[in-house]
Amino acid sequence: MTGFFNDRGKRINRVCSLIVPCWFVLTVTSLHAESPKVAGFERFFREEAPSAEGGAVLFSELGCANCHGSSAVVAPRRGPKLQDFSKRVNRTWAADFLQRSPGHGLKDGELDDVLAWISTVQGGYKPKRAAYVNAERGSAVYHEAGCVACHEPTPDFLPPGGHGGDVPKDWSGFVELPDFSEKTGLVELAHFLLSPTKYRTDGRMPHIELESPEDAIDLAAHLLDYQDSDPRRAPTVKPWPKAENAAIQRGKSLVEEKNCAACHDLPGLKAAPLKPLSAGVSGRCASLEFDLDQAQESSLAAFLAQPDPTDPTGKITLAALNCYACHDRDGVGGPGVATNPFFAGDEALGDSGRLPPPLTGIGRKLKRDWLETVFAGKKDEGRVRTYVKTQMPRYPGQAEMLAAFLEEIDLKDPGPKPAEVTDLEAGRKLLGTHGGVNCITCHQWDGRKSPGIQAMNIASLDQRLRPSWFREYLLNPASYRPGTLMPPLWPGGQSTVPDVLGGDTEKQIGAIWAFIKNGEGLPHGFPDLSSGEFELKPVDRAIIQRTFLEGVGTKAILVGFPEKIHLAWNADTCRPALLWRGRFFDAYNTWFTRAAPFESPLEEKVYPFPKVAGDAGKKPQFSGYELDAAGNPTFRWKLAGQEFSDRYEAKDGKLIRTWIGGGDSVPDLAAPEGVEAEMVKGEGKGVTVVYSWKK
């Protein structure tokens, strides 16, 4: 950059550098002769004419506002906490980074002193160890949990919505990752990934709620390219040398002198007073040098020329936080060509089932307390789109601030609310499938799954949505999310249900809202499960039912006998899987739920057959089954050119199994724990076994 600006706009023809703290590696990247890269600027402002908006993003994300104030970004850009830094980061990496970062101005001795003081900032660091690690599984976490919204995908990973190798070769707004193998160790990186906002409180590296510590260690292995399965052999952070007290005190003085507390939360140190640029700045900036390119310099000039930086549309703040990597707002942002295929979810819902929702008017869509819940990431409260695999990150330090900001800029005119209607039964009928608008055909209701696709639960919409937005959305769903599967239930504002509330559109929408808010029970159309209407009860003959069964898989074949002895046979392994006695099976979800869940028998006590190792390199081929006059099944399959059969019937409180095999094959007839197996006869290649329960 060849000049600076006095009185927020007048150039001084001297070399200048803007403040860029040493912690910018996750959202800002820069090497000596390169201009810094800020994700939001690169994607939305680099190719545009210089603008105050683009300059505002740079002014915040390059750290200028930390010393000078006047940021238009409502979430301040801060450096990470240095607590336990010496236990989380290798000293050689830290020293090299401070030396190659633009213009820290630390001489060798001063650098050692600063690192000596940093090594004393401790806070009870206790990372958890793991027994096993899998980098390939970590690659799946990296590409599916949401990391690749900001960071470059791995070219050899095959996403569900496309093929690998499509990532553009230019920078494309991705946030570059450091060389983790030089920076940290496996356990230390996993500890950080479990709770990034503990150390990076400004939200630029948000907290993605990993499902388990195993996810964190596997993700760390992927980032470090650690291919061993034993984490005990992985590299760890090397101990820093013990620092002398004199060096520690000199380091503390240097940290205070250079105003490091302007960016970092440092124990016992306070930041120097802000130096507003409006008061005039002359000479060199007291901090870091950067080689800004022409686009960045011009955008900063445009920003500094305006008297009061504001963000009336939210674009500056959302670009700075990189929210646009996942969400679009007013037609801006959303996943790019390179990252879109990595957003996974329930494709039965179309793009709504895998892509994050728009942020257009989000402050007038969601209630403020619910917005705070979403940003804070309160477990089991803020997550309603459970079918979207990419998770909404947590911003606990910014939750209250962002919720208030979005409400302020979006809630200028909330619009009319739904009509006040007291007829709750009208709302119940309209939500249902018996003469209503069929909402529950697609949407879940509390714990009840819909009969069709499993869209979000609508029983609690009143807790999340503002009523005026709800009315507006029902009248024209596509105006909010083009391409949505949600149909226009009142096309052109006209009701399609003339016999409810006189066909009055406003009253019908009001009745639906009233039932969601105050109604009790279920909308019309859900089956009466309490009566056992879909419970299968073998009476005169055996019943066969195929289903997805917990602990068995997607190819379970259930056999229910009138003797109240029941079997689950696995058509994938061609072996019996479970036995149980008593009630058989409820077929409602299997018959009526489009995305059928994994089911369970109607009895809690089940008896799993022991798992046995299959023949190496060989997989049985299921050939189907036959039923005799009493409905008793004979399952057939082939293995290595030989044919096999497995017949079952129940008699006198026992299960009788007849197995016939080819060649010299011998079946594994081990009984489940708690069940006895008795071989009663064997003819030719057949074996008959009787299973009975131990007394």
C-alpha positions in Angstrom: 0.0 0.0 0.0 1.4 3.3 -1.0 -0.5 5.7 1.3 -2.6 6.3 4.3 -5.7 8.4 5.0 -6.1 11.3 7.3 -9.5 12.6 8.5 -11.0 9.4 7.1 -10.2 10.0 3.5 -7.2 12.3 2.7 -4.3 10.3 1.5 -0.8 10.8 2.9 1.8 9.6 0.5 3.8 7.4 2.9 4.1 3.7 3.3 1.5 2.3 5.6 0.5 -1.0 7.1 -2.7 -2.0 8.7 -3.1 -3.9 11.9 -3.3 -7.6 11.3 -2.7 -9.6 14.4 -0.8 -12.9 14.6 -3.9 -15.0 14.9 -5.5 -14.5 11.5 -4.7 -17.9 10.0 -8.2 -19.3 10.0 -10.1 -16.5 8.2 -7.2 -14.4 6.9 -4.2 -15.8 5.2 -1.1 -13.9 4.1 2.5 -14.5 3.2 5.3 -12.0 2.8 4.8 -10.7 -0.7 1.1 -11.6 -1.1 -1.9 -9.5 -0.3 -4.0 -10.8 2.7 -6.9 -13.0 1.8 -10.2 -12.4 3.7 -12.9 -14.9 2.7 -15.9 -12.4 2.7 -13.9 -9.8 0.6 -12.6 -12.4 -1.9 -16.0 -13.8 -2.7 -18.2 -10.7 -2.8 -16.1 -7.6 -3.2 -12.9 -8.3 -5.1 -14.5 -8.3 -8.6 -16.8 -5.4 -7.8 -16.0 -1.7 -8.0 -14.3 -0.5 -4.8 -16.9 -0.1 -2.1 -17.2 1.0 1.5 -18.8 -2.4 2.2 -15.8 -4.3 1.0 -13.5 -1.9 2.9 -15.5 -2.4 6.1 -15.0 -6.2 5.9 -11.2 -5.6 5.5 -11.1 -3.0 8.3 -12.7 -5.5 10.7 -11.0 -8.7 9.6 -7.5 -7.3 9.2 -7.7 -6.1 12.8 -7.7 -2.4 12.2 -10.8 -1.8 14.3 -9.1 -3.4 17.4 -6.9 -0.3 17.8 -9.0 2.3 16.0 -12.6 1.4 16.6 -15.3 2.4 14.0 -16.1 -1.1 12.8 -19.3 -1.8 10.9 -19.1 -5.5 11.8 -21.2 -6.0 14.9 -19.2 -9.1 16.0 -15.7 -7.8 16.9 -12.7 -9.6 15.3 -10.6 -10.9 18.2 -7.5 -13.0 18.5 -7.5 -16.4 20.2 -7.0 -16.8 23.9 -3.4 -17.6 24.6 -4.3 -19.8 27.6 -2.3 -23.1 27.4 -0.9 -22.0 24.1 2.4 -23.6 24.9 0.7 -26.9 25.4 -1.4 -26.7 22.2 1.1 -25.4 19.7 4.8 -26.2 18.9 7.2 -23.4 19.9 9.1 -23.7 16.6 5.8 -23.1 14.6 4.9 -20.1 16.9 8.3 -18.5 16.5 8.4 -19.0 12.7 4.9 -17.6 12.4 5.7 -14.5 14.4 8.8 -14.0 12.3 7.1 -14.4 8.9 3.9 -12.5 9.8 3.9 -9.0 8.4 5.9 -6.5 10.5 5.7 -7.7 14.1 9.0 -6.1 14.5 10.3 -8.6 17.1 14.1 -9.1 17.1 15.4 -12.6 18.0 15.9 -11.8 21.6 12.5 -10.1 21.9 10.8 -13.0 20.2 12.2 -15.4 22.7 11.1 -13.2 25.6 7.5 -12.9 24.3 7.4 -16.7 23.9 8.8 -17.1 27.4 5.9 -15.0 28.8 3.3 -16.8 26.6 4.5 -20.1 28.1 3.4 -18.9 31.6 -0.3 -18.3 30.5 -1.7 -21.6 31.8 -5.2 -22.8 32.7 -5.4 -26.5 33.6 -5.1 -28.0 30.1 -6.3 -31.7 30.1 -6.9 -33.2 26.6 -8.6 -36.5 26.5 -6.8 -39.5 25.1 -8.3 -41.9 22.6 -7.8 -45.7 22.1 -8.3 -45.8 18.3 -8.2 -43.4 15.4 -9.4 -43.6 11.8 -8.4 -40.9 9.3 -10.7 -42.1 6.6 -13.7 -41.7 8.9 -12.3 -38.3 9.8 -12.3 -37.4 6.1 -16.1 -38.1 6.0 -16.6 -35.9 9.1 -14.6 -33.1 7.5 -16.6 -33.2 4.3 -20.1 -33.8 5.7 -20.3 -31.9 9.0 -19.7 -28.5 7.4 -15.9 -27.9 7.4 -15.8 -27.7 3.6 -18.2 -24.7 3.6 -15.1 -22.6 4.6 -12.1 -24.9 3.9 -11.1 -26.5 0.7 -12.4 -30.0 0.1 -10.0 -32.9 -0.5 -10.0 -33.7 -4.3 -10.1 -37.5 -3.8 -13.2 -37.4 -1.5 -16.4 -38.5 -3.3 -19.3 -36.3 -2.1 -22.9 -37.6 -2.2 -24.0 -34.9 -4.5 -21.2 -34.9 -7.1 -17.7 -36.1 -7.8 -14.4 -35.2 -6.4 -11.7 -33.1 -8.1 -14.1 -30.2 -9.0 -12.6 -27.7 -6.6 -11.4 -24.6 -8.5 -7.6 -24.2 -8.5 -7.8 -20.5 -7.6 -8.3 -19.3 -4.0 -12.0 -19.0 -4.4 -12.8 -17.7 -1.0 -11.7 -20.8 0.9 -10.0 -20.2 4.2 -6.5 -21.8 4.0 -5.5 -24.2 6.7 -2.0 -24.1 8.3 0.4 -26.9 8.2 -1.0 -28.8 11.2 1.9 -31.3 11.2 4.2 -28.5 12.0 1.8 -26.6 14.3 0.4 -29.1 16.7 -0.2 -32.8 17.6 -3.1 -35.2 17.1 -4.5 -35.2 20.6 -4.1 -31.4 20.9 -5.9 -30.7 17.6 -8.7 -33.1 18.6 -9.1 -31.2 21.9 -9.4 -27.9 20.0 -11.9 -29.3 17.5 -14.2 -30.4 20.4 -14.6 -26.8 21.5 -13.0 -24.2 19.2 -14.8 -21.3 20.8 -13.1 -22.0 24.1 -10.0 -20.5 22.5 -11.3 -18.6 19.5 -14.1 -16.6 21.1 -14.8 -14.3 18.1 -16.7 -16.9 16.1 -14.6 -16.8 13.0 -13.8 -20.5 13.8 -17.2 -21.5 15.1 -18.1 -24.5 17.1 -19.4 -27.4 15.1 -21.1 -29.9 17.4 -19.3 -33.1 16.7 -21.3 -36.2 17.7 -18.5 -37.7 19.8 -14.8 -37.4 20.9 -14.2 -40.1 18.3 -15.3 -37.7 15.6 -12.8 -35.1 16.9 -9.8 -37.5 17.0 -10.7 -38.9 13.5 -11.1 -35.4 12.1 -7.7 -34.4 13.6 -6.2 -37.5 12.0 -7.5 -36.4 8.6 -6.2 -32.9 8.9 -2.8 -34.2 10.0 -2.9 -37.1 7.4 -2.2 -39.5 10.2 -2.9 -43.0 8.8 -2.0 -45.1 11.8 -4.9 -46.5 13.9 -3.1 -46.1 17.2 -3.1 -42.5 18.5 -0.4 -43.3 21.0 2.1 -43.3 18.1 0.9 -39.9 16.8 3.1 -36.8 17.1 2.4 -34.5 20.1 3.3 -30.9 20.9 6.9 -30.8 22.0 7.5 -29.4 25.5 8.6 -25.7 25.5 11.9 -25.0 27.3 11.6 -23.7 30.8 11.8 -19.9 30.8 13.9 -17.8 33.1 12.0 -15.2 35.2 13.9 -12.3 33.7 12.9 -13.3 30.1 9.3 -13.7 31.3 9.2 -10.2 32.7 10.8 -8.7 29.6 8.3 -10.6 27.4 5.4 -9.3 29.5 6.7 -5.7 29.0 6.9 -6.3 25.3 3.4 -7.7 25.1 2.1 -4.7 26.9 4.2 -2.2 24.9 2.9 -3.6 21.6 -0.7 -3.5 22.8 -1.3 -7.2 22.2 -4.3 -7.0 24.5 -6.1 -5.0 21.8 -6.7 -8.3 20.1 -6.1 -11.0 22.7 -7.6 -11.6 26.1 -4.5 -11.5 28.3 -4.4 -12.0 32.1 -3.5 -8.8 33.9 -3.2 -6.7 30.7 -5.5 -4.1 29.3 -5.7 -2.7 25.8 -4.5 0.8 25.1 -7.3 3.4 24.5 -8.6 3.4 20.9 -7.1 5.9 18.5 -10.0 6.9 16.2 -9.0 7.6 12.7 -11.4 10.6 12.6 -8.9 12.3 14.9 -6.3 12.2 12.3 -3.4 9.7 11.8 0.0 10.6 10.5 3.1 8.6 9.7 3.3 4.8 9.9 0.7 2.6 11.5 2.3 1.4 14.8 1.6 -2.3 14.1 1.9 -4.6 11.1 2.9 -4.2 7.5 0.8 -5.7 4.7 1.1 -5.6 0.9 -2.4 -4.7 0.0 -3.4 -4.9 -3.6 -5.2 -2.3 -5.5 -8.7 -3.7 -4.9 -8.1 -3.8 -1.2 -6.5 -0.4 -1.0 -9.3 1.2 -3.0 -12.0 -0.5 -0.9 -10.4 0.6 2.3 -10.2 4.2 1.0 -13.9 4.1 0.3 -14.7 2.8 3.8 -12.5 5.4 5.5 -14.1 8.2 3.5 -17.5 7.6 5.1 -18.2 9.3 8.4 -20.2 6.6 10.4 -19.8 3.0 9.3 -23.0 1.1 9.6 -24.4 -2.2 8.3 -28.0 -1.6 7.5 -28.5 -4.8 5.5 -26.3 -7.2 7.4 -24.1 -7.9 4.4 -20.9 -6.7 6.0 -21.3 -8.7 9.2 -22.4 -11.8 7.4 -19.6 -11.6 5.0 -17.1 -11.1 7.8 -18.4 -14.1 9.7 -18.5 -16.0 6.4 -22.2 -16.9 7.0 -22.6 -16.7 3.2 -20.6 -19.9 2.8 -23.7 -21.8 3.8 -26.6 -19.4 3.6 -28.0 -17.1 1.0 -29.7 -13.8 1.9 -31.5 -11.6 -0.5 -30.1 -13.6 -3.4 -26.5 -13.2 -2.2 -24.3 -16.1 -1.1 -25.1 -19.8 -0.4 -22.9 -22.8 -1.3 -20.7 -22.3 -4.3 -20.2 -24.6 -7.2 -17.3 -26.3 -5.5 -19.0 -26.9 -2.2 -22.6 -27.5 -3.0 -22.2 -31.2 -3.7 -20.8 -31.7 -0.1 -24.0 -30.6 1.5 -25.8 -33.8 2.4 -29.2 -34.7 3.9 -32.6 -36.1 3.0 -32.8 -35.8 -0.7 -36.5 -36.7 -0.6 -37.0 -33.1 0.6 -35.1 -31.7 -2.4 -32.5 -29.0 -1.8 -34.5 -28.0 1.4 -33.4 -31.4 2.8 -29.7 -30.8 2.5 -29.0 -27.1 2.1 -29.2 -24.6 5.0 -32.2 -22.3 4.9 -32.0 -18.7 3.6 -31.3 -15.9 6.0 -33.5 -13.5 4.0 -35.5 -11.5 6.6 -34.4 -13.9 9.3 -34.8 -11.3 12.0 -38.5 -11.0 11.2 -38.9 -14.7 10.7 -37.6 -16.1 14.0 -38.3 -14.8 17.4 -35.4 -13.1 19.1 -35.1 -15.7 21.9 -35.1 -18.5 19.4 -32.4 -16.8 17.3 -30.3 -16.7 20.4 -30.9 -20.4 21.0 -29.8 -21.2 17.4 -26.6 -19.1 17.6 -25.8 -20.4 21.1 -26.3 -23.9 19.8 -28.3 -25.2 22.8 -28.3 -28.9 22.4 -31.7 -30.5 21.4 -33.4 -27.1 21.3 -32.1 -25.1 18.3 -31.8 -27.9 15.8 -35.0 -28.5 14.0 -33.7 -29.6 10.6 -32.3 -32.9 11.8 -32.4 -34.3 8.3 -29.7 -31.8 7.1 -26.3 -33.5 7.8 -24.3 -30.2 7.6 -24.7 -28.7 11.1 -25.4 -25.1 12.0 -22.2 -24.0 13.9 -22.5 -22.5 17.4 -21.6 -18.9 18.1 -22.0 -18.7 21.9 -20.1 -15.5 22.4 -22.1 -13.7 19.7 -25.5 -15.2 20.2 -27.2 -12.3 22.0 -25.5 -9.7 19.9 -26.3 -11.3 16.5 -30.0 -12.0 17.5 -30.5 -8.3 18.5 -28.7 -7.1 15.3 -30.8 -9.2 12.9 -34.0 -8.2 14.7 -33.0 -4.5 14.4 -32.3 -4.6 10.7 -35.1 -7.0 9.6 -38.0 -6.1 11.9 -38.9 -2.7 10.4 -42.4 -3.8 9.4 -43.4 -7.2 10.7 -46.6 -7.2 8.7 -50.1 -8.4 9.6 -50.6 -11.3 12.0 -52.9 -14.2 11.3 -56.5 -13.6 12.1 -57.6 -14.3 15.6 -59.6 -17.5 15.5 -60.9 -19.5 18.5 -62.1 -22.5 16.5 -59.4 -25.0 17.3 -61.2 -27.9 15.7 -61.1 -26.0 12.4 -57.3 -25.8 12.8 -57.0 -29.5 13.7 -59.0 -30.4 10.5 -57.0 -28.1 8.2 -53.7 -29.5 9.4 -54.8 -33.0 8.8 -55.7 -35.3 5.8 -59.4 -35.6 6.4 -60.7 -32.6 4.5 -57.8 -30.4 5.3 -54.8 -29.0 3.5 -52.7 -32.1 4.4 -49.9 -30.5 6.3 -49.1 -33.8 8.2 -48.6 -35.6 4.9 -45.1 -34.2 4.9 -44.5 -32.7 8.3 -43.9 -34.4 11.6 -46.0 -33.5 14.6 -44.2 -33.8 18.0 -43.1 -37.4 18.1 -45.3 -38.6 15.3 -43.7 -39.2 11.9 -45.6 -38.0 8.9 -47.0 -40.7 6.5 -44.8 -39.3 3.7 -41.5 -37.4 3.6 -40.1 -36.4 7.0 -40.1 -32.6 6.9 -39.6 -30.6 10.1 -41.9 -30.8 13.2 -44.6 -28.2 12.9 -46.2 -28.7 16.3 -43.8 -26.1 17.9 -43.7 -23.5 15.2 -45.2 -20.9 17.6 -42.1 -21.2 19.7 -39.8 -20.3 16.8 -41.7 -18.2 14.2 -43.2 -14.8 14.4 -46.9 -15.1 13.5 -46.8 -12.5 10.8 -44.0 -14.3 9.0 -46.0 -17.6 9.3 -49.0 -16.0 7.6 -46.8 -14.5 4.8 -45.1 -17.8 4.2 -48.3 -19.9 3.9 -49.6 -17.5 1.3 -46.5 -17.8 -0.9 -43.9 -20.4 0.2 -41.8 -20.0 -3.0 -41.3 -16.3 -2.4 -39.1 -17.2 0.5 -37.4 -20.3 -0.9 -37.7 -20.8 -4.6 -37.9 -24.4 -5.6 -39.3 -25.5 -2.2 -41.5 -28.6 -2.1 -44.0 -26.7 0.0 -47.0 -26.2 -2.3 -49.1 -23.0 -2.4 -52.0 -24.1 -0.2 -53.9 -20.9 -0.9 -53.0 -20.2 -4.5 -53.6 -16.6 -5.4 -54.9 -16.1 -1.8 -57.9 -18.4 -2.5 -58.8 -21.3 -0.3 -59.0 -24.8 -1.7 -61.1 -26.0 1.3 -64.4 -24.2 0.9 -66.3 -26.1 3.7 -64.0 -25.0 6.6 -64.7 -21.5 8.0 -66.6 -20.6 4.9 -63.4 -20.9 2.7 -62.0 -17.7 4.3 -58.3 -17.8 3.7 -57.3 -15.4 6.6 -59.5 -17.3 9.0 -58.1 -20.7 7.9 -54.5 -19.6 8.4 -55.5 -18.1 11.7 -57.1 -21.4 12.8 -54.0 -23.4 11.9 -51.8 -21.0 13.9 -54.3 -21.2 16.8 -54.2 -25.0 16.9 -50.4 -25.0 16.7 -50.2 -22.6 19.6 -53.1 -23.8 21.8 -54.5 -27.1 20.5 -54.2 -30.4 22.2 -54.0 -33.8 20.6 -53.2 -34.6 16.9 -54.4 -33.3 13.6 -56.9 -35.6 11.8 -55.3 -38.3 9.8 -52.7 -39.9 12.1 -53.6 -43.6 12.8 -54.7 -44.6 16.2 -51.6 -46.4 17.3 -52.8 -46.8 20.9 -55.4 -49.3 19.7 -52.8 -51.5 18.1 -54.5 -51.1 14.7 -51.3 -52.1 12.9 -50.0 -54.7 15.3 -49.4 -58.0 13.5 -50.9 -60.9 15.5 -50.3 -64.5 14.2 -53.4 -66.6 14.9 -54.0 -69.4 12.5 -50.7 -69.4 10.5 -47.3 -67.9 10.5 -46.9 -64.2 9.4 -44.0 -63.0 7.2 -43.0 -59.3 7.3 -39.9 -57.7 5.7 -38.6 -54.6 7.4 -35.6 -52.5 8.5 -34.8 -53.9 12.0 -32.5 -52.5 14.7 -29.5 -54.7 15.2 -30.2 -56.7 12.0 -30.2 -54.3 9.1 -32.2 -53.4 6.0 -32.9 -57.0 4.9 -34.6 -58.4 7.9 -37.4 -61.0 7.4 -39.6 -61.4 10.4 -41.5 -64.6 11.1 -44.3 -64.6 13.6 -45.8 -67.9 14.7 -49.1 -68.5 16.4 -47.1 -70.2 19.2 -45.9 -66.7 20.1 -42.4 -67.6 19.2 -40.9 -65.2 16.6 -37.8 -65.0 14.5 -35.8 -62.4 12.6 -33.9 -63.9 9.7 -31.1 -61.8 8.0 -31.3 -62.1 4.2 -28.0 -60.3 3.8 -26.0 -62.9 5.8 -28.5 -65.7 5.3 -28.5 -66.5 9.0 -31.0 -66.3 11.8 -30.5 -63.0 13.8 -33.0 -62.7 16.7 -35.5 -64.8 18.7 -38.2 -63.5 21.0 -41.5 -64.6 22.6 -44.8 -62.8 23.2 -46.1 -60.0 21.0 -44.7 -59.9 17.4 -44.5 -56.6 15.5 -46.2 -53.3 14.7 -46.1 -52.6 11.0 -47.3 -49.0 10.9 -44.0 -47.4 10.1 -43.0 -50.1 7.7 -46.2 -49.8 5.8 -46.9 -46.1 5.9 -43.7 -44.1 6.5 -41.9 -43.2 3.3 -38.5 -43.0 5.0 -39.0 -46.1 7.0 -37.0 -46.1 10.3 -35.2 -49.1 11.8 -37.9 -50.9 13.9 -37.8 -53.2 16.9 -39.9 -56.2 18.0 -42.8 -55.5 20.3 -41.0 -57.2 23.2 -38.1 -55.7 25.0 -36.5 -59.0 25.8 -34.9 -60.4 22.6 -32.3 -63.2 22.1 -29.6 -62.4 19.5 -28.0 -65.3 17.7 -24.2 -65.3 18.1 -22.4 -63.5 15.2 -20.2 -65.8 13.2 -17.4 -65.0 10.8 -18.4 -65.4 7.1 -16.3 -67.3 4.6 -13.4 -65.0 3.5 -14.1 -63.4 0.2 -17.5 -65.1 -0.2 -20.9 -63.7 0.3 -24.1 -65.7 0.2 -26.7 -64.9 -2.4 -30.2 -65.0 -1.1 -32.6 -66.9 -3.4 -35.9 -66.1 -1.7 -38.2 -68.2 0.5 -41.1 -70.7 0.2 -44.1 -71.1 2.5 -45.9 -74.3 3.3 -49.7 -74.6 4.0 -49.3 -73.3 7.5 -47.2 -70.3 6.4 -43.9 -71.8 7.7 -40.9 -70.4 5.7 -38.0 -72.2 4.0 -35.3 -69.7 3.2 -33.0 -70.5 0.3 -29.5 -69.2 -0.7 -26.4 -70.0 -2.6 -22.8 -69.9 -1.5 -19.7 -70.8 -3.7 -21.9 -72.7 -6.1 -23.7 -74.8 -3.4 -27.4 -74.4 -2.6 -28.7 -74.2 1.0 -32.1 -74.1 2.7 -33.2 -73.2 6.2 -36.8 -74.1 7.3 -38.6 -73.0 10.5 -41.8 -73.9 12.3 -43.0 -73.6 15.9 -44.6 -76.4 17.9 -45.2 -77.1 21.6 -43.5 -73.8 22.7 -40.3 -74.6 20.7 -38.8 -73.5 17.5 -37.8 -76.2 15.1 -35.1 -75.5 12.5 -34.2 -77.8 9.6 -31.0 -76.9 7.7 -30.0 -78.6 4.5 -26.6 -77.8 2.9 -24.5 -78.7 0.0 -21.0 -80.3 -0.1 -19.4 -80.8 3.3 -20.7 -77.5 4.8 -21.8 -77.6 8.4 -24.0 -74.9 9.8 -23.2 -72.9 12.9 -26.1 -73.9 15.1 -25.1 -72.1 18.3 -28.1 -70.9 20.2 -28.7 -67.4 21.6 -27.7 -66.9 25.2 -30.6 -68.1 27.4 -31.8 -70.5 24.7 -30.9 -74.2 24.4 -30.2 -76.0 21.1 -30.8 -79.7 20.7 -30.0 -81.6 17.6 -32.7 -84.2 17.1 -31.9 -85.8 13.8 -29.7 -85.6 10.8 -30.5 -87.3 7.5 -28.2 -87.0 4.5 -27.1 -83.4 4.3 -29.8 -82.2 6.6 -29.7 -81.2 10.3 -32.7 -80.6 12.5 -32.3 -78.5 15.7 -34.9 -77.7 18.3 -34.5 -74.3 20.2 -36.2 -74.0 23.6 -35.9 -71.5 26.4 -33.9 -72.4 29.5 -35.9 -72.6 32.7 
